[in-house]
Each structure stands twice: as structure tokens, then as C-alpha cells.
């Protein structure tokens, strides 16, 4: 139950941060890829990281974190590229990187404050 709550809160916080930013930067076109991308990647990343921490220890968490975050931002970048015709692959990946960097940073700040 605690894992479900943690994953849900992480997803909601990510959506609260990334959706308005995506829409502010790229208008309505960015809503669907931002929503789909985060619904697909965020729970998966958090579940894998939580399981790794619980069963394999802190070292595995810190090894997996950059790999999973990289995978998430690349996956979301390709969704932006597919849904927003005006974005080149490079700009779609940069857009995804920006949004993920901001939401990850806010998550770190929230985690430090708790």
C-alpha cells in the first residue's frame, strides 16, 4: 500500500510540474505527449527504483537512477517528436530533458525538505 501511495504521489507531482510547463512552452500540442509519457515512464521508474532500494540496497538505486532517468527522458522525447510536428528530434529531446530536469530538481528539493 505504501508503495502505491509513493508512486501515485510521485506521478501526481510530476504531472503538476511538467504539464503546465509543457503547455506554457509548446501550447496544447504538448499536453497529450506530456501526459502519456509521464503515465508510461514515471510509475515504472519509481517502482523499479523502489524495488532496487528495498531488495538490492542503496548502491543499486544510485546505479539505476541515471539509467532509468535517461531512458524516461529519451522515451518522452520521442513522444514529443511524434506528437509535435514542429519539433526536430534534437529539440524534442531537449524539451523533454528540460521538463525532466525541472521536475527531478523539484522532487529533490521536496525530498530534502521532508
C-alpha positions in Angstrom: 0.0 0.0 0.0 2.8 2.4 0.9 4.5 1.7 -2.5 1.3 2.5 -4.4 0.9 5.8 -2.4 4.5 6.8 -3.0 4.3 6.0 -6.7 1.0 7.9 -7.1 2.3 10.9 -5.3 5.4 11.0 -7.4 3.4 10.7 -10.6 0.9 13.5 -9.5 3.8 15.8 -8.5 5.5 15.2 -11.8 2.3 15.9 -13.7 1.6 19.1 -11.7 5.1 20.3 -12.6 5.5 19.1 -16.2 2.1 19.5 -17.7 1.8 23.3 -17.1 5.4 23.8 -18.2 4.9 21.8 -21.4 1.7 23.7 -22.2 3.3 27.0 -21.5 6.2 26.3 -23.8 4.6 24.4 -26.6 0.8 25.1 -26.2 -1.9 22.5 -26.3 0.2 20.3 -28.6 2.3 19.2 -25.7 -0.4 18.1 -23.3 -1.0 14.6 -24.7 2.6 13.6 -25.1 3.5 15.0 -21.7 0.6 13.1 -20.1 1.2 9.8 -21.9 5.0 10.0 -21.5 4.7 10.5 -17.7 2.0 8.0 -17.3 4.2 5.4 -19.0 7.6 6.2 -17.6 7.1 7.7 -14.1 5.4 4.8 -12.3 7.8 2.3 -14.0 10.9 4.3 -13.0 9.7 4.7 -9.4 8.6 1.1 -9.0 12.0 -0.2 -10.3 13.9 2.2 -8.1 11.9 1.4 -5.0 12.3 -2.4 -5.6 16.0 -1.9 -6.2 16.4 0.0 -3.0 14.4 -2.5 -1.0 15.9 -5.7 -2.4 19.4 -4.7 -3.6 20.4 -1.8 -1.5 21.4 1.8 -2.0 24.2 1.1 -4.4 21.8 -0.4 -7.0 19.5 2.6 -6.6 22.3 5.0 -7.5 23.4 2.9 -10.4 19.9 2.5 -11.8 18.8 6.1 -11.2 20.7 7.8 -14.1 20.0 4.9 -16.4 16.2 5.0 -15.8 16.0 8.8 -15.9 17.9 8.8 -19.2 15.5 6.1 -20.5 12.5 8.2 -19.4 13.6 11.4 -20.9 14.6 9.8 -24.2 11.2 7.9 -24.4 9.3 11.1 -23.6 11.4 13.0 -26.1 10.4 10.6 -28.9 6.7 11.1 -27.9 7.1 14.9 -28.2 8.8 14.4 -31.6 5.9 12.1 -32.7 3.1 14.4 -31.5 4.6 17.9 -32.2 5.5 18.2 -35.9 7.3 21.5 -35.5 9.9 19.8 -33.2 13.0 18.3 -34.6 14.3 15.2 -32.9 17.0 17.2 -31.2 14.6 19.9 -30.0 12.1 17.2 -28.8 14.9 15.6 -26.7 16.0 19.0 -25.4 12.4 19.8 -24.5 12.0 16.5 -22.7 15.3 17.0 -20.9 14.3 20.4 -19.7 11.0 19.2 -18.3 12.5 16.2 -16.7 15.4 18.2 -15.2 13.0 20.7 -13.7 10.6 18.1 -12.2 13.6 16.0 -11.0 15.1 19.0 -9.3 11.8 20.0 -7.6 11.5 16.4 -6.5 15.0 16.6 -4.9 14.0 19.8 -3.1 10.8 18.3 -1.8 12.6 15.1 -0.7 15.2 17.2 1.1 12.5 19.2 2.9 10.6 16.1 4.1 
